[in-house]
Amino acid sequence: MRGESTSAQNATAADAGSPASAFAESWRDLLYLFRHIAPWRGQFTVAMVALMISMSFGLMFPFLVGHLLDAALPSVKHVPPPAWLANVDRIAALLIGTLTIQAALTFFSSYTFNRVGERAVVALRRELYEHLISMPMKFFGEHRVGELASRLSADIGLLEEMLISAVPQALRQLMLLGGGVIIIAVTSLRLSLVMLSSFPVVMLVAVFFGRRIRRLSRAAQDRLAETGTIVDETLQGIANVKAFGNESFEADRYRARLSDFLSSILRTARFRAGLIAFIIVAIFGSIVLVLWEGARLMQSGVLTHGELTRFVFCTIFVGGAVSSMAEIFSAMQRAIGATQRVRELLGEPAEPALPEAARNEALKVRLRGDVIFDDVHFHYPSRPDLPVLRGLSLHAKAGEQIALVGPSGAGKSTIVALLLRFYEPERGCIRLDGQDARDLPFQSVRANMAIVPQEVLLFGGSIRDNIAYGKPGASEDEIVAAARGANCHEFVERFPEGYGTIVGERGVQLSGGQRQRIAIARALLKDPAILILDEATSSLDSESEQLIQQALTALLAGRTAFIIAHRLSTVREVDRIYVIEEGAVSESGAHAELLERPSGTYRRLSELQFAT
């Protein structure tokens, strides 16, 4: 898939670049993520300040504990401490006070970080979803639904983890690290130099491991997206899976993708575990060395009991902070990989958007319904070497009903896709009411069209919701009137919940004829100038077909209609029939006129069907 290959190429390029370029790219990704916090930057800043103050009080703990021991075991080594640090009871009270203040500030900062992070993630999730549904049809031909769903769930979930957990934790550990080092340096410069001498090596190793973890995490997320695609496709087509008895095949396919994901995630886990193990050895080895040196200094009278205790606490703070930073760094690398994928999707060009006022005006434009295809050439972007339409020309006057017939693969559905402006012609043009369709906002074009497909897709809500989809905000009277016109009011009323009946996933609770009539009601409610019927009755029984034909008669009245048909008996009464072969019009005319042509394609197809 192109989306996945692009991700892999970008990941490889980032990994192959210099450490400086990779570091710069990581910062760009982080800054891009933090831009989504901008609406709540005031709250975020207050939370950061509260966290810093909280950790400042936390750093007072080893300082006061050290003085508590010195007050209990006075030493002649130093100048006597101030009076407020010489009383054991007073120091204990100060310890309780600082812990209470730290707890309150920690609660406030943690809650605020969660509130800001969740809002930012919701805003990002909403932005990504709105961008996805605004993408042109070309985009959906190159990406699978499961992959895109994974971006909205798994990748955004990693960003949520970073904003809510990793960022506050990183700030907290950096405060402990910096404050602990300062206290250690003040306590004993000699010991602090011994401990800090190991930091450069640790940082270099962390950078190396981090780059590998980011690349492997990105690959693991891509494998996870593939498993999501299989689940989505299988569950949506579960009837076909069971009808063909392919449960084992799908299970094997899913198992193989899970195995790929497991392999990727375990490679990532090995590097993460290696990083953590190295840091444990490096940091806590340094701590043991420092404590050994500190014990020797205390034995020689250079350090007091309180100073050594303070040093031990701060050393533990520093060691814990550095070891925690390994996991935080790993989480940030995973989030950076997710941010890159989200940025790639948001960077894809969407269909041109209009400001709200201009969009509302575009939706009010009413077309008469005159349609001309003038020498239209087209091929799908994913198949540039396979032309679909080759100089196709046809004309549907306002209010006319025309039929498109011909063999499968001739280009009938492509004509509909171009009419709806899912794609643009490579050459030639489509005129609506004499105006090039490309000069009209696509919102105006689609607002004047409705389609009743062969396979009706109903959303998982109620019957009312599905009919109202043709005109969001329609009143109950309008919905019922459309249902009556589509011959579906009677069967809807027989349900205990009436129009509130839940249709189930993709409308599985309804029969094919019932779904078709709801689709017709939806189109009636929209009141389009141009109607598209794509084999609307081809798979129905005779009774359902009769009811739907009655509904279609009301729907077709006064509208331009494009009717795609394989059953020629359904298009006898249309104004004009266009026979499409190899992407061009081979014949056109009324039903009787085309039957008079002795060697015509339409006559041949008609004789074959009616003979059968």
Backbone torsions as a table, in degrees:
resi	resn	phi	psi	omega
1	MET	NA	145.7	-174.3
2	ARG	-67.4	-39.5	-178.4
3	GLY	-62.2	-41.6	-178.8
4	GLU	-72.4	-38.5	179.5
5	SER	-66.1	-36.7	177.1
6	THR	-63.6	-43.0	178.3
7	SER	-60.1	-43.5	-179.4
8	ALA	-64.4	-40.2	179.4
9	GLN	-63.9	-43.5	179.9
10	ASN	-63.6	-41.3	179.9
11	ALA	-63.0	-42.8	179.1
12	THR	-63.7	-41.4	179.5
13	ALA	-63.0	-41.9	180.0
14	ALA	-65.2	-37.7	-178.5
15	ASP	-71.3	-31.5	-177.2
16	ALA	-81.5	-14.9	-177.6
17	GLY	-72.9	177.2	179.5
18	SER	-72.6	157.7	177.0
19	PRO	-57.3	-35.5	-179.5
20	ALA	-65.5	-43.2	-179.9
21	SER	-68.4	-38.3	177.8
22	ALA	-64.5	-39.6	178.7
23	PHE	-64.3	-42.8	179.5
24	ALA	-64.3	-40.1	179.0
25	GLU	-64.8	-38.7	178.4
26	SER	-62.6	-42.5	179.3
27	TRP	-66.1	-37.0	177.4
28	ARG	-63.1	-40.3	178.5
29	ASP	-65.1	-42.0	179.3
30	LEU	-64.8	-42.5	179.3
31	LEU	-64.1	-37.8	177.5
32	TYR	-61.7	-42.3	179.4
33	LEU	-64.7	-42.7	-176.6
34	PHE	-72.3	-16.4	175.7
35	ARG	-63.7	-24.7	179.6
36	HIS	-76.1	-7.5	176.2
37	ILE	-89.5	-11.1	-172.9
38	ALA	-48.8	-43.4	-179.4
39	PRO	-62.1	-20.5	-178.3
40	TRP	-120.7	28.2	-175.7
41	ARG	-64.5	-29.8	177.6
42	GLY	-62.6	-49.2	178.2
43	GLN	-63.2	-40.2	-180.0
44	PHE	-62.8	-41.9	179.3
45	THR	-64.5	-43.0	178.5
46	VAL	-61.4	-40.8	178.6
47	ALA	-64.0	-38.9	177.7
48	MET	-64.0	-44.4	179.3
49	VAL	-62.2	-44.7	179.1
50	ALA	-60.8	-39.2	178.8
51	LEU	-65.4	-42.8	179.2
52	MET	-63.7	-42.1	178.2
53	ILE	-64.9	-41.6	178.7
54	SER	-58.8	-46.3	-179.4
55	MET	-69.8	-27.4	175.4
56	SER	-63.5	-42.9	175.4
57	PHE	-66.0	-34.1	177.0
58	GLY	-63.6	-36.5	179.3
59	LEU	-72.3	-16.5	175.7
60	MET	-72.3	-17.7	-176.9
61	PHE	-60.0	-55.2	179.0
62	PRO	-64.4	-32.6	178.8
63	PHE	-61.7	-47.7	-178.1
64	LEU	-73.3	-35.7	178.0
65	VAL	-62.6	-40.0	177.9
66	GLY	-61.1	-45.0	178.4
67	HIS	-68.3	-29.8	177.3
68	LEU	-63.1	-43.2	177.9
69	LEU	-68.0	-38.9	179.2
70	ASP	-66.1	-33.6	177.7
71	ALA	-70.1	-33.6	179.5
72	ALA	-78.4	-33.0	179.3
73	LEU	-123.0	76.7	-175.0
74	PRO	-60.3	144.4	-179.6
75	SER	-121.7	148.9	178.5
76	VAL	-89.9	2.8	-174.2
77	LYS	-70.5	-37.3	-170.8
78	HIS	-113.3	165.7	171.4
79	VAL	-63.6	137.7	-178.8
80	PRO	-55.2	139.2	-179.4
81	PRO	-70.5	166.5	175.7
82	PRO	-57.7	161.2	-175.3
83	ALA	-60.3	-37.2	-176.5
84	TRP	-72.1	-10.4	175.8
85	LEU	-111.0	8.7	-177.8
86	ALA	-104.6	-8.1	-177.4
87	ASN	-106.0	124.7	-176.7
88	VAL	-61.3	-43.0	-178.5
89	ASP	-63.8	-42.1	-178.9
90	ARG	-65.5	-41.1	179.5
91	ILE	-65.6	-40.7	177.9
92	ALA	-61.5	-40.8	177.7
93	ALA	-63.3	-40.6	177.8
94	LEU	-62.8	-39.3	178.1
95	LEU	-61.4	-45.8	179.3
96	ILE	-63.1	-41.1	179.5
97	GLY	-63.8	-44.3	-179.3
98	THR	-66.3	-38.3	178.4
99	LEU	-65.3	-38.0	178.8
100	THR	-65.0	-46.5	178.9
101	ILE	-62.7	-41.6	179.2
102	GLN	-61.5	-42.2	-180.0
103	ALA	-62.7	-43.3	-179.3
104	ALA	-64.5	-45.4	-179.7
105	LEU	-67.1	-35.1	178.0
106	THR	-64.9	-42.2	176.8
107	PHE	-59.8	-47.1	-178.2
108	PHE	-62.3	-47.6	-177.2
109	SER	-67.0	-40.2	-179.8
110	SER	-63.9	-45.1	179.7
111	TYR	-63.7	-41.5	-178.6
112	THR	-67.8	-41.6	176.5
113	PHE	-60.0	-42.3	178.8
114	ASN	-63.9	-43.3	-178.6
115	ARG	-63.7	-46.8	180.0
116	VAL	-67.1	-44.3	-178.7
117	GLY	-62.1	-44.7	180.0
118	GLU	-63.7	-41.2	179.2
119	ARG	-65.3	-41.1	179.5
120	ALA	-65.1	-40.5	180.0
121	VAL	-67.6	-40.6	176.7
122	VAL	-61.2	-42.4	178.7
123	ALA	-63.4	-41.4	178.9
124	LEU	-67.5	-40.9	178.7
125	ARG	-62.6	-42.2	179.1
126	ARG	-65.2	-41.6	179.2
127	GLU	-62.7	-43.0	-179.0
128	LEU	-66.3	-42.9	179.9
129	TYR	-64.0	-46.0	179.9
130	GLU	-62.7	-35.1	177.8
131	HIS	-69.3	-40.3	-179.2
132	LEU	-62.3	-45.5	-176.9
133	ILE	-75.1	-10.0	176.1
134	SER	-95.1	1.1	-178.9
135	MET	-73.1	150.7	176.8
136	PRO	-70.0	163.4	-178.0
137	MET	-62.4	-27.0	176.7
138	LYS	-55.6	-40.8	-178.6
139	PHE	-61.5	-43.1	-177.3
140	PHE	-74.5	-16.0	172.2
141	GLY	-76.8	-15.6	-177.1
142	GLU	-108.0	-9.1	-178.7
143	HIS	-129.4	143.1	178.6
144	ARG	-91.2	151.5	-174.5
145	VAL	-60.9	-41.8	-179.0
146	GLY	-61.5	-37.5	178.0
147	GLU	-62.4	-46.5	-178.9
148	LEU	-66.0	-38.8	177.8
149	ALA	-63.1	-35.7	178.0
150	SER	-65.1	-36.4	178.0
151	ARG	-62.5	-39.4	-178.6
152	LEU	-73.7	-25.8	-176.3
153	SER	-104.0	-67.4	-173.2
154	ALA	-65.9	-49.3	-176.1
155	ASP	-67.0	-44.7	177.9
156	ILE	-64.3	-32.1	176.5
157	GLY	-62.1	-38.0	176.8
158	LEU	-65.9	-39.4	178.2
159	LEU	-66.6	-37.1	177.0
160	GLU	-62.1	-44.1	178.4
161	GLU	-60.1	-38.5	-178.4
162	MET	-68.8	-47.9	-176.5
163	LEU	-67.1	-36.9	-173.3
164	ILE	-88.4	-33.3	-173.8
165	SER	-115.2	-53.9	-171.0
166	ALA	-66.5	-43.3	-177.3
167	VAL	-64.3	-52.3	177.1
168	PRO	-59.7	-38.8	179.8
169	GLN	-65.1	-39.0	177.9
170	ALA	-63.1	-44.8	177.6
171	LEU	-60.8	-42.9	-178.9
172	ARG	-62.9	-45.4	-178.2
173	GLN	-70.8	-34.5	176.0
174	LEU	-64.5	-39.0	176.6
175	MET	-63.5	-44.3	178.1
176	LEU	-62.8	-40.8	-179.6
177	LEU	-64.4	-52.3	-178.1
178	GLY	-64.9	-46.7	-179.9
179	GLY	-65.4	-39.9	179.0
180	GLY	-63.2	-41.5	179.0
181	VAL	-63.0	-41.4	179.8
182	ILE	-62.6	-46.8	-179.5
183	ILE	-62.9	-39.7	178.5
184	ILE	-62.9	-43.9	-179.5
185	ALA	-62.6	-40.6	178.8
186	VAL	-67.0	-37.7	-179.1
187	THR	-69.1	-47.8	-179.9
188	SER	-156.7	107.3	-179.9
189	LEU	-63.4	-35.6	-178.8
190	ARG	-62.3	-46.1	-180.0
191	LEU	-68.6	-35.2	-179.4
192	SER	-66.6	-36.7	178.1
193	LEU	-66.5	-37.1	177.4
194	VAL	-61.8	-43.7	-177.3
195	MET	-71.2	-43.6	-174.5
196	LEU	-73.8	-14.0	-178.7
197	SER	-63.7	-22.1	-178.6
198	SER	-87.2	-12.5	-173.3
199	PHE	-61.8	-45.0	-178.5
200	PRO	-56.9	-41.7	179.3
201	VAL	-63.4	-42.8	-179.9
202	VAL	-61.3	-43.8	-178.0
203	MET	-64.6	-42.9	179.9
204	LEU	-62.9	-43.1	178.7
205	VAL	-65.3	-38.7	179.3
206	ALA	-62.7	-40.2	178.7
207	VAL	-63.5	-44.0	179.3
208	PHE	-60.8	-50.4	180.0
209	PHE	-63.4	-37.7	-177.6
210	GLY	-62.2	-41.6	179.1
211	ARG	-63.9	-41.1	178.8
212	ARG	-67.3	-41.4	-179.6
213	ILE	-63.3	-41.0	-179.4
214	ARG	-62.6	-45.3	-178.7
215	ARG	-65.7	-44.1	-179.3
216	LEU	-69.1	-35.7	177.9
217	SER	-64.7	-38.9	178.4
218	ARG	-63.2	-43.8	178.3
219	ALA	-64.0	-38.9	179.1
220	ALA	-64.0	-40.1	178.5
221	GLN	-65.3	-36.4	176.4
222	ASP	-64.3	-40.3	177.7
223	ARG	-65.8	-37.5	177.9
224	LEU	-64.8	-37.4	177.5
225	ALA	-62.5	-36.6	178.6
226	GLU	-65.7	-38.9	177.2
227	THR	-65.1	-38.1	177.1
228	GLY	-63.0	-36.5	177.9
229	THR	-62.3	-44.2	-179.4
230	ILE	-63.2	-43.8	179.1
231	VAL	-61.0	-45.4	-178.2
232	ASP	-62.3	-47.4	-178.7
233	GLU	-66.0	-41.2	-177.0
234	THR	-67.0	-45.6	-177.7
235	LEU	-70.5	-33.9	176.9
236	GLN	-69.2	-32.5	179.7
237	GLY	-108.4	35.1	-173.5
238	ILE	-61.9	-31.2	178.9
239	ALA	-63.0	-42.8	178.1
240	ASN	-66.8	-39.4	179.4
241	VAL	-58.3	-46.9	-177.5
242	LYS	-73.5	-36.7	-179.3
243	ALA	-62.5	-35.4	180.0
244	PHE	-92.2	0.4	180.0
245	GLY	63.2	35.5	-174.1
246	ASN	-101.0	26.3	178.3
247	GLU	-59.0	-43.1	-179.4
248	SER	-66.4	-39.5	178.9
249	PHE	-61.8	-45.7	-179.7
250	GLU	-67.4	-37.6	177.6
251	ALA	-62.9	-41.2	177.9
252	ASP	-64.9	-40.9	180.0
253	ARG	-63.6	-42.9	179.4
254	TYR	-67.4	-39.8	179.4
255	ARG	-62.1	-39.2	179.9
256	ALA	-64.7	-42.5	179.5
257	ARG	-68.5	-37.9	176.5
258	LEU	-63.8	-36.3	178.0
259	SER	-64.1	-41.0	176.7
260	ASP	-62.6	-43.1	179.1
261	PHE	-63.2	-43.5	-179.4
262	LEU	-62.0	-41.4	178.9
263	SER	-61.5	-43.7	-179.7
264	SER	-64.8	-45.2	-176.4
265	ILE	-70.0	-31.5	177.8
266	LEU	-71.8	-34.5	174.3
267	ARG	-62.8	-41.6	176.5
268	THR	-62.5	-42.8	-178.4
269	ALA	-63.2	-35.7	178.5
270	ARG	-62.6	-43.6	179.3
271	PHE	-68.1	-39.3	178.1
272	ARG	-64.3	-43.3	178.9
273	ALA	-64.4	-38.7	177.3
274	GLY	-62.9	-41.0	178.6
275	LEU	-63.1	-46.0	-178.8
276	ILE	-65.1	-41.8	-179.9
277	ALA	-62.9	-41.7	179.6
278	PHE	-62.8	-42.9	-177.8
279	ILE	-66.9	-38.2	177.6
280	ILE	-60.6	-46.3	-179.7
281	VAL	-65.0	-45.4	-175.3
282	ALA	-68.8	-47.3	-174.7
283	ILE	-74.3	-52.1	-175.8
284	PHE	-73.5	-23.6	169.9
285	GLY	-64.3	-42.4	176.7
286	SER	-63.4	-37.7	179.9
287	ILE	-64.4	-42.9	178.2
288	VAL	-60.2	-42.8	179.3
289	LEU	-61.9	-43.2	-178.3
290	VAL	-67.7	-42.8	179.2
291	LEU	-63.9	-37.8	176.8
292	TRP	-61.6	-44.0	178.6
293	GLU	-66.4	-39.0	179.2
294	GLY	-65.2	-38.6	177.8
295	ALA	-62.8	-38.6	178.1
296	ARG	-65.3	-40.2	179.3
297	LEU	-66.1	-36.5	179.1
298	MET	-68.9	-37.7	178.1
299	GLN	-62.6	-32.9	-179.2
300	SER	-86.2	1.1	177.1
301	GLY	85.1	6.5	179.8
302	VAL	-76.1	-34.4	179.5
303	LEU	-115.6	147.8	174.3
304	THR	-89.1	170.5	175.6
305	HIS	-59.2	-44.4	-179.0
306	GLY	-63.6	-41.3	-179.7
307	GLU	-66.0	-41.4	178.8
308	LEU	-65.5	-40.2	177.9
309	THR	-62.6	-45.4	178.1
310	ARG	-60.2	-41.1	-179.7
311	PHE	-65.6	-41.2	179.9
312	VAL	-62.4	-46.6	179.6
313	PHE	-60.0	-47.5	-178.4
314	CYS	-65.6	-35.8	177.6
315	THR	-64.5	-39.6	176.6
316	ILE	-64.4	-41.3	176.6
317	PHE	-57.9	-47.2	-177.6
318	VAL	-65.7	-44.8	179.4
319	GLY	-62.4	-44.3	177.8
320	GLY	-63.0	-39.0	-180.0
321	ALA	-64.2	-45.1	-178.3
322	VAL	-66.8	-41.6	178.7
323	SER	-66.3	-36.2	176.9
324	SER	-68.2	-33.3	-179.3
325	MET	-62.7	-26.6	178.2
326	ALA	-63.0	-47.2	179.4
327	GLU	-68.1	-39.6	178.5
328	ILE	-63.2	-42.9	179.2
329	PHE	-61.9	-40.1	178.4
330	SER	-64.0	-43.5	178.7
331	ALA	-62.8	-38.8	179.2
332	MET	-66.2	-38.1	178.3
333	GLN	-63.7	-40.4	176.8
334	ARG	-64.6	-40.6	179.7
335	ALA	-67.2	-35.8	177.8
336	ILE	-63.9	-41.4	176.4
337	GLY	-61.1	-41.9	177.9
338	ALA	-65.6	-39.3	178.7
339	THR	-61.8	-39.9	178.4
340	GLN	-61.1	-41.2	179.5
341	ARG	-67.8	-40.5	178.7
342	VAL	-65.4	-40.8	177.8
343	ARG	-62.5	-38.6	178.5
344	GLU	-60.5	-43.2	179.6
345	LEU	-67.5	-44.3	-179.4
346	LEU	-68.8	-20.6	177.9
347	GLY	-82.8	-11.1	177.9
348	GLU	-68.2	135.7	-178.1
349	PRO	-67.6	128.9	179.1
350	ALA	-95.4	172.3	173.4
351	GLU	-64.1	146.8	-176.6
352	PRO	-59.5	128.6	-179.6
353	ALA	-96.4	152.9	177.4
354	LEU	-113.7	149.0	170.5
355	PRO	-58.1	157.1	-173.7
356	GLU	-54.5	-45.2	-178.4
357	ALA	-64.1	-44.5	-179.8
358	ALA	-66.6	-35.1	178.7
359	ARG	-65.7	-42.5	178.6
360	ASN	-61.9	-38.5	177.4
361	GLU	-67.8	-38.9	179.5
362	ALA	-63.3	-36.2	-179.7
363	LEU	-70.6	-18.8	-179.2
364	LYS	-86.1	-12.4	-178.6
365	VAL	-63.4	129.4	-179.7
366	ARG	-114.4	118.9	179.2
367	LEU	-89.1	152.1	174.1
368	ARG	-74.4	-37.4	178.4
369	GLY	112.9	15.9	176.7
370	ASP	-80.6	123.8	-174.1
371	VAL	-127.1	130.8	177.0
372	ILE	-129.7	126.5	167.1
373	PHE	-99.9	118.1	-174.1
374	ASP	-115.6	100.9	175.4
375	ASP	51.5	53.3	-173.9
376	VAL	-86.2	127.5	173.6
377	HIS	-115.1	141.4	-178.0
378	PHE	-160.5	143.2	166.3
379	HIS	-138.4	151.2	-179.7
380	TYR	-72.0	142.0	-177.1
381	PRO	-55.3	-33.5	-178.8
382	SER	-78.9	-10.1	180.0
383	ARG	-134.6	66.9	-175.9
384	PRO	-64.5	-20.5	-178.2
385	ASP	-90.6	5.7	-176.6
386	LEU	-127.0	88.3	178.5
387	PRO	-61.2	139.9	179.0
388	VAL	-104.6	-48.0	176.5
389	LEU	-111.1	133.4	-176.3
390	ARG	-125.8	83.5	177.5
391	GLY	71.0	40.6	-177.8
392	LEU	-76.3	134.3	176.5
393	SER	-135.3	132.8	174.8
394	LEU	-157.3	164.5	-176.8
395	HIS	-141.4	127.4	173.1
396	ALA	-119.0	112.8	178.5
397	LYS	-73.2	157.1	-179.3
398	ALA	-55.8	126.9	179.4
399	GLY	87.1	-5.6	179.9
400	GLU	-81.4	151.5	172.9
401	GLN	-109.6	119.5	179.0
402	ILE	-121.3	149.4	-179.7
403	ALA	-114.5	143.5	175.0
404	LEU	-113.1	115.7	-179.5
405	VAL	-126.7	162.6	-179.6
406	GLY	148.0	172.0	-178.0
407	PRO	-67.2	161.1	176.7
408	SER	-61.1	140.3	179.5
409	GLY	84.0	5.7	-178.6
410	ALA	-77.3	-20.9	178.9
411	GLY	119.4	11.3	-177.2
412	LYS	-64.6	-48.4	179.9
413	SER	-66.9	-30.0	177.7
414	THR	-66.1	-37.0	176.4
415	ILE	-58.7	-44.2	178.8
416	VAL	-63.8	-43.3	179.9
417	ALA	-61.2	-39.1	177.4
418	LEU	-70.9	-36.4	178.6
419	LEU	-62.9	-38.1	178.2
420	LEU	-81.0	-0.3	-179.1
421	ARG	60.5	35.1	168.6
422	PHE	-69.5	-30.2	176.6
423	TYR	-136.9	166.2	176.9
424	GLU	-113.6	145.3	179.4
425	PRO	-60.7	145.8	174.7
426	GLU	-72.1	-43.3	174.1
427	ARG	-140.0	160.9	-176.3
428	GLY	81.4	-173.8	-179.2
429	CYS	-151.7	163.0	174.6
430	ILE	-115.0	127.8	-179.2
431	ARG	-111.1	134.0	174.8
432	LEU	-116.6	118.1	-174.6
433	ASP	53.4	37.5	177.1
434	GLY	82.8	-1.3	-177.7
435	GLN	-111.1	138.2	177.8
436	ASP	-57.7	126.7	-176.7
437	ALA	-59.3	-27.4	-179.9
438	ARG	-70.2	-16.7	177.5
439	ASP	-87.0	-5.5	177.9
440	LEU	-101.8	142.9	172.6
441	PRO	-59.3	138.4	-178.6
442	PHE	-63.5	-22.2	176.1
443	GLN	-64.2	-38.9	178.2
444	SER	-66.7	-41.2	-178.6
445	VAL	-62.4	-50.8	-174.9
446	ARG	-73.7	-26.2	177.3
447	ALA	-66.0	-20.4	-179.0
448	ASN	-100.0	9.5	-177.8
449	MET	-128.7	151.5	173.0
450	ALA	-143.3	150.8	-177.6
451	ILE	-129.6	137.6	171.6
452	VAL	-115.4	101.8	-174.0
453	PRO	-83.3	169.8	176.6
454	GLN	-68.4	-46.9	176.7
455	GLU	-102.2	102.1	-174.5
456	VAL	-76.6	130.1	174.1
457	LEU	-99.6	113.1	173.1
458	LEU	-103.4	144.8	178.0
459	PHE	-82.1	162.1	-169.6
460	GLY	-75.8	9.7	-179.5
461	GLY	-87.1	-145.8	-177.1
462	SER	-90.1	169.3	174.5
463	ILE	-60.9	-40.7	178.7
464	ARG	-58.1	-46.5	-178.8
465	ASP	-62.0	-39.4	-177.1
466	ASN	-70.8	-37.2	176.2
467	ILE	-70.0	-42.7	-178.1
468	ALA	-67.4	-11.8	178.3
469	TYR	-61.1	-25.5	176.6
470	GLY	-71.1	-22.4	179.8
471	LYS	-152.4	83.3	-178.9
472	PRO	-54.0	133.6	-178.8
473	GLY	90.6	5.3	-179.6
474	ALA	-65.0	149.0	179.3
475	SER	-76.7	166.8	178.9
476	GLU	-63.1	-38.4	179.9
477	ASP	-63.8	-40.2	178.8
478	GLU	-65.2	-40.2	179.6
479	ILE	-64.6	-44.9	-179.6
480	VAL	-65.6	-40.5	179.5
481	ALA	-62.4	-41.9	177.8
482	ALA	-64.8	-39.3	179.2
483	ALA	-64.9	-40.1	177.3
484	ARG	-63.0	-43.2	179.5
485	GLY	-63.5	-27.0	-179.0
486	ALA	-95.5	7.7	179.5
487	ASN	59.6	35.4	176.9
488	CYS	-119.5	-3.2	-178.8
489	HIS	-62.4	-39.5	-175.2
490	GLU	-63.3	-48.4	-178.0
491	PHE	-73.0	-28.6	176.6
492	VAL	-65.6	-41.1	-178.7
493	GLU	-66.1	-23.1	179.5
494	ARG	-75.1	-18.0	176.1
495	PHE	-72.9	142.1	179.3
496	PRO	-56.7	-37.6	-179.1
497	GLU	-91.7	-0.4	178.1
498	GLY	59.3	-129.6	-178.8
499	TYR	-71.4	-10.7	176.5
500	GLY	-88.0	3.7	-179.7
501	THR	-63.0	129.4	178.2
502	ILE	-78.6	128.0	-174.6
503	VAL	-84.9	-13.1	-179.0
504	GLY	83.2	171.1	-179.1
505	GLU	-56.9	120.4	179.8
506	ARG	58.4	20.7	175.9
507	GLY	79.6	26.6	-173.7
508	VAL	-67.7	-17.1	-179.3
509	GLN	-77.8	-8.0	-177.0
510	LEU	-113.4	157.3	176.0
511	SER	-77.5	169.1	-179.9
512	GLY	-61.2	-41.8	179.2
513	GLY	-65.8	-38.4	177.9
514	GLN	-65.3	-41.6	178.0
515	ARG	-62.9	-40.6	180.0
516	GLN	-62.6	-42.3	-178.5
517	ARG	-67.8	-34.6	175.1
518	ILE	-65.9	-38.4	176.9
519	ALA	-63.7	-37.5	177.5
520	ILE	-67.8	-41.2	176.9
521	ALA	-60.4	-39.7	178.2
522	ARG	-61.8	-43.3	178.7
523	ALA	-67.4	-39.7	177.2
524	LEU	-60.4	-41.8	-179.1
525	LEU	-64.0	-34.1	179.0
526	LYS	-70.8	-27.4	179.3
527	ASP	55.2	63.5	-175.1
528	PRO	-82.1	159.2	172.6
529	ALA	-81.9	-30.1	-178.3
530	ILE	-125.9	127.1	-177.1
531	LEU	-115.5	139.1	178.8
532	ILE	-119.6	122.3	176.5
533	LEU	-114.2	115.8	-178.0
534	ASP	-107.7	91.2	179.5
535	GLU	50.8	50.5	-170.3
536	ALA	-67.8	-19.0	-177.6
537	THR	-124.9	12.0	-169.5
538	SER	-69.0	-27.7	-173.1
539	SER	-111.1	23.5	-174.3
540	LEU	-109.3	158.7	174.2
541	ASP	-74.9	170.5	-172.9
542	SER	-63.2	-40.6	-178.6
543	GLU	-66.4	-45.1	178.6
544	SER	-64.4	-38.9	-179.8
545	GLU	-63.4	-39.0	179.5
546	GLN	-64.4	-43.3	178.6
547	LEU	-63.4	-39.6	-177.7
548	ILE	-73.4	-35.9	176.6
549	GLN	-62.5	-37.9	175.6
550	GLN	-63.1	-42.7	178.6
551	ALA	-65.5	-38.3	-179.9
552	LEU	-67.0	-31.8	177.8
553	THR	-59.8	-43.0	177.0
554	ALA	-68.3	-36.9	-177.8
555	LEU	-70.1	-35.0	-174.9
556	LEU	-79.5	-17.2	-172.9
557	ALA	-59.0	120.7	174.9
558	GLY	75.1	13.1	-178.7
559	ARG	-120.7	152.2	168.9
560	THR	-74.4	131.8	-176.4
561	ALA	-129.7	134.0	170.4
562	PHE	-108.9	117.1	-175.4
563	ILE	-115.4	112.5	174.4
564	ILE	-87.7	124.4	-174.2
565	ALA	-142.6	138.6	167.1
566	HIS	-102.3	-30.9	176.0
567	ARG	-84.4	104.6	-173.1
568	LEU	-68.8	-18.2	177.8
569	SER	-64.6	-20.1	-178.0
570	THR	-85.9	-5.3	-175.3
571	VAL	-122.8	18.6	-179.0
572	ARG	-64.0	-33.7	-172.1
573	GLU	-95.0	4.7	-178.5
574	VAL	-73.0	163.5	-178.2
575	ASP	-71.6	-37.2	-178.1
576	ARG	-152.7	142.9	177.7
577	ILE	-114.8	130.6	174.5
578	TYR	-109.6	123.3	175.5
579	VAL	-92.8	119.4	-177.1
580	ILE	-103.2	125.0	176.5
581	GLU	-138.1	127.0	177.4
582	GLU	52.2	41.6	172.9
583	GLY	79.4	15.3	179.4
584	ALA	-145.7	163.4	177.9
585	VAL	-82.4	120.5	178.2
586	SER	-97.8	-27.3	178.3
587	GLU	-149.9	154.6	172.8
588	SER	-153.6	149.5	179.1
589	GLY	153.0	-178.7	177.2
590	ALA	-76.2	167.3	-176.6
591	HIS	-56.8	-51.2	-177.4
592	ALA	-65.0	-38.5	-179.1
593	GLU	-63.1	-42.7	-178.4
594	LEU	-70.9	-31.1	178.4
595	LEU	-68.0	-22.1	-179.1
596	GLU	-77.6	-11.3	-179.1
597	ARG	-83.9	112.5	-171.1
598	PRO	-63.9	-30.8	-177.2
599	SER	-113.3	19.1	-176.6
600	GLY	-77.5	152.4	178.8
601	THR	-64.6	-42.5	-177.7
602	TYR	-60.7	-44.1	179.3
603	ARG	-62.1	-41.3	-179.8
604	ARG	-63.2	-46.1	178.9
605	LEU	-63.2	-38.9	-178.8
606	SER	-66.4	-43.6	-180.0
607	GLU	-63.5	-38.4	179.3
608	LEU	-64.7	-44.6	-177.3
609	GLN	-70.2	-47.2	-176.1
610	PHE	-71.3	-30.5	174.9
611	ALA	-64.4	-39.6	178.2
612	THR	-65.2	NA	NA
